[in-house]
């Protein structure tokens, strides 16, 4: 049987001082991280697991290999193992953090989520999915003061950040921000989808907040980028039959999966949602989903990773916050050029929610002014961003 523990048993194995040196507890280089069984086998073929970090890999079928290899200074994070193997690697100088039973998520996961993973069980109902179960767990534990639950959330979110960094190495990331209330079937939604398609076809990686509305539309456009233009029109028509995630998340999500099933193999993009706003489900068009428990970590990470600029579609309080969260590091930056910022919707950002005049005032104080722009329509946004 796998080596499982209860929450109160989740502590590193006791070590004598000569087992762990300062070098063992420093952050290893990425070539010492093992996140899949194939990577595990490849490293093992070279003869040693010493000082490696093995993250979220099921090793129950690798007992013989573990019994016969060097594990000095290795760290096993959430790896299922047979009891004999776990005892041996501990005795051989490794730290073992076993899987935590009963959780609806893996805090030690080595990869981002996929839509299929988060929505598994959708055919029954959304409430049966891992995404909904993780949200319920979060609601039950976020205010109870349990340090173990808060530790699990922090470890999970750090794992997600690590996976995002690994995924986006060398990518030109454009963040697309906008409100969750933008309904399918509207011209605004179609425009956001065209924007995501254009950006992806120009070689950018689209990153959104990963939720419904404008976020889903931009991820949909990225998904449609590898298909002929008519595919997006077909998708928009199909999605319009379930315009919002209320009153039924199940119907809303099933419409998205129907598009994916009809036209598989879409273009990749990134969604970075949060269980803090768990009543808003993630969308099914982002190929890579970095879902967080801590919304502040998620917000900062999304904007910081948008290294090629950010486009802000009309939105409400959340989008206004994102504008100035993005403007602040640009304003205080002493190195390099600020990343471009494009606000879409002149009336929205000068009259309804007049963020543009304040952004202009900040920009005049620094070197930001040549790197910000206000455009009338979403169809101007991609070209404007590339020009800045």
Secondary structure, 3 states (H helix, E strand, C coil): CECCECHHHCCCCCCCHHHCCHHHHCCCCHHHEECCHHHHHHHHHCCECCCCEEECCCCCCCHHHHHCCECCCCEEECCCCEHHHHHHHHHCCCEEECCECCCCCCCCCCCCECHHHHCCCCCCCHHHCHHHHHHHHHHHHCCCCCHHHHHHHHHHHHHHHHHHHHHCCCCCEEEEECCCCCCCCCHHHHHHHHHHHHHHHCCCEEEECCCCCHHHHHHHHHHHCCCCHHHHHHHHHHHHHHCCCCCCHHHHHHHHHHHHHHCCCCCCCEECCEHHHCCCCCCCCCCEECCECCHHHHHHHHHHCCCCCEEECCCCHHHHHHHHHHHHHHHHCCCCCCCCEEEECHHHHHHHCCHHHHHHHHHHCCCCHHHEEEECCHHHHHHHHHHC
